[in-house]
């Protein structure tokens, strides 16, 4: 904490000092080069304009991360570096392979970002929004131009999620020539080898983009190797400046060797050790899509997207606690049989959006609205008896599954929002979203009576929101908003894990709201965004201890209560130009979150305990990142310090670690990352990354379930080097 405060204070002290230097440089005779350089430095983090495409961003918390301007370890996908300037982003390091990005904001669940509406080029990538809403598709950061994040009150335009929208925008084709080529190649610690190759161009009315990425790593921990590949083909047809058609297929696939959870004593002895040698995880996802973008008139625009998510989430595990060893069975002289789980995704979405600007009170107001249709079929096969081998093998040695289920979902969403421009400086947005749908479950759970499960879940709910923005000056405004959010009961919530667990047949959907007020802008060498917020999350799910009619102790899965997160998010950056060739940028990105349970009771042992006022699990109160980037001619050097305060692993706020490592305090941690890039020519550039330079031994979360209850250590010190070629 002291170190964090020192760095923040140092930045604040540095601002006026370097501000004087900037004043001195204005005496240089050639002014234009400084203007060009300022634009270059200023592009790594930005905000959306009030209107873009068919979306309204005015009055809403939003950020754009321009990856082409960021000096980060792109191949490793270290989210703390990528999202460094987005205050409040909590990073859950599930593994060090760089294949998964697990992030959250404002006290939400970070697991595969499933509290977000995750998109790629505005195409949804959540595998099944009402069955299993995690995003298993993983795009390489080398293929991404920018990341768009809309939080809080902006979610109504995208979906019902509490977190908002996370959108990965791909690099666009080079339309200045018929053929352009890019190759990005990385080597690093623990056997990291990655090659990304892309080609694009334009011929007549057609443009194209194609890329492929392959990556291998042996991993920081024993038995943590991974192999990854991803590809995409995009074809664009632009017959006029009014119409653009895009046809795309993209795919990601990886096999990760899971080293297993650790107990606290294991972690202290050797964080690199492994408790499992035969566990594997493999998502294989295809996303085809077709998009139309039509400008009827300068004031009217229509967008239509249709897409599918096809593929599977596969795993083969010896799924036991860290304290249970995977041993050879004396009677068979073989290892224990592993558990095989397979989810087949067949998700289809089509979305039609219309934006129209019109005159009102001699000013231009804007309406946007549309409809979204979803039809999904999630086929879940779990608890299969797998082989006794050590390789990645999904073969069943005994036919049949413990759970063999189909979740078929149909959903329609209608949404509309209007930006009312009341004066030259003041505007108000009003929005509504209506979701209507149902999910039907068919299949079998061998250990559970089918009649005891809800076979149909229906949802029908309206959401409302309002936001406003007042422009104080050019590039400086105050914004505020309130909007409702909703998380329907999904079938993942109601499937009992064992014969001792009973799911409430009358589970209630989670609902709540986001409220925020902020002040953002830029002035001289400074830019900032400071926001106060409250997130109310009602009907959170959990478990209670109960006794059935026969007197047996059971675990009852139901709604346990509510939570509320109050907090502040602050981003401040200063950009200073030292002379003709050099510049310095310093920033702080800090958030404070107070997430508490209210009116909540949860199971503890064989009794229920009131957890009123307890801190919500996996929500650190303080997340602070500070850093600087120094540019000199073609050289760029960056340093990033990250601090995350302690958090709890369970709703009981256990401090003392459990024997399995699944409960207990998650200690605070602080990390230092260094990045150096050099542009050798217009064609070749080189980047060197030193990550976790201080070799901090830490972990970010104690998961209760997948990928195994206990401690999953994050990477220690690593290095990598990257060579990029563009022709």
Secondary structure, 3 states (H helix, E strand, C coil): CHHHHHHHHHHHHHHHHHHHHHHHHCCCCCCHHHHHHHHHHCCCEECCCCEECCEECCCCCEEEEEHHHCCCCCCCCCHHHHCCCCCCCEECCCCCCCCCCCEECCCCCCHHHCCCEEEECCEECCCECCCECCCCCCCCHHHEEEEEEECHHHHHHCCCCCCCEEEEEECCCCCCCCCEEEEEEEEECCCEEEEEEEEEEEECCEEEEEEEEEEEECCCCCCCCEEEEEEEEEEEECCCCCEEEEEEEEEEEEEEEECCCECHHHHHHCCCCCCCCCEEEEEEEEEEEEEEEEEEECCEEEEEEEEEEEEEEEEEECCCCCCCCCCEECCCCEECCCEEEEEEEEEEEEEEEEEEEEEECCEEEEEEEEEEEEEEEEEEEEEEEECCCCCCCCCEEECCCCEEEEEEEEEEEEEEEEEEECCCCEEEEEEEEEEEEEEEEEEEECCCCHHHCCCEEEEEEEEEEEEEEEEEECCEEEEEEEEEEEECCCHHHHCCCCCCEEECCCCCCEEEEEEEEEEEEEECCEEEEEEEEEEEEEEEEEEEEEECCCCCEEEEEEEEEEEEEEEEEEEEEEEEECCCCEEEEEEEEEEEEEEEEECCEEEECCEEEECCCCECCCCCCEEEEEEEEEEECCEEEEEEEEEECCEECCCCCCCCCCCCCCCCEECCEEEEEEEEEEECCCCEEEEEEEECCCCCCCCCCEECCCCCCEECCCCCCEEEEEEEEEC
